[in-house]
Amino acid sequence: MPIRRFGGHRSLVSQSPKLSYGYKKMNVSRSGYRVFSANSTTACTELAKKITERLGVELGKSVVYQESNTETRVDVKESVRGQDIFIIQTIPRDVNTAIMELLVMAYALKTSCAKNIIGVIPYFPYSKQCKMRKRGSIVCKLLTSMLAKAGLTHIITMDLHQKEIQGFFSFPVDNLRASPFLIQYIQEEIPDYRNAIIVAKSPSAAKRAQSYAERLRLGLAVMHGEAHHSESDMADGRNSPPLFRTTTGHTGLELPLMMAKEKPPITVVGDVGGRIAIIVDDIIDDVEDFVAAAEILKERGAYKIYIMATHGLLSAEAPRLIEESAIDEVVVTNTVPHEVQKLQCPKIKTVDVSMILAEAIRRIHNGESMAYLFRNIAVDD
């Protein structure tokens, strides 16, 4: 490198503008990205493989396994320094193990100097535990804090059980919707869907059902009665102090006693006679409520009954109960692995949502707006 003299002092001056330009170019160019699966089992990596195929990239090399004492171990087999890392975690039946796999992998990537760590969690676990229950806890809030502490900087999920859960996070959350895919299935796969009616199996599901009905230009029916218990009817902590307490001296004010609720016999608000009944919900897990609703709808004159749900957990005896019930078809997305349940019950159908998840990953990495993925999505959807 040539030396120039200024006032008796020597100075080193670079004569290579190309090197200087190249250095700046390296700083401003966008880093690469990798997609990993937080679970190595075949059922759980299926969605991850579909997403990477749509993105045109290979699934990141890592090994996730349980040691003999059931501790979770993660080995990342390639460099992730300075890259955007997307961790895809589908939640199988062993929910707590899946959470630990996600936490351990996120922390491993954080300590390996990944630039950003984005969790792709289509079904967010513990989302039903987002309200206070007597002397319990809001477990969903605890989980969001654990994810932030492990190193996650962003979450992509789908149809949170309650949209207010987004407020539990200290980092950005993109809550995608599966309704466009389910509506498309109704239009293309259900013959004579114009003769259908959208059904909410409880008043708490009426907003979701109304959204489907308005988009499909169909009627709406709401079921209400003692067979369905809305979450809002459960104790939320306000009754946690004992109702009766032994005190000495002044007993305080005598507050009016709240009367206990008594639900009427189950009823259907709306005419379902001679129509196809389509029950919509976000989660189908224990199916007893859905089976009871199907029986009532059959009694009211519905000749076919479909169930549309985003997350098909289908726990316990769900496949057998569905097969033996009046339900004609259960349609769920592939946010949760359910291949075993499909083998047990041919009534279960799957809608692939890997397209929207892949597009969300691409847009986040490229710094593009996510508004395109929320077109015509209202606050109540």
Disulfide bonds with the S-S distance in Angstrom:
none
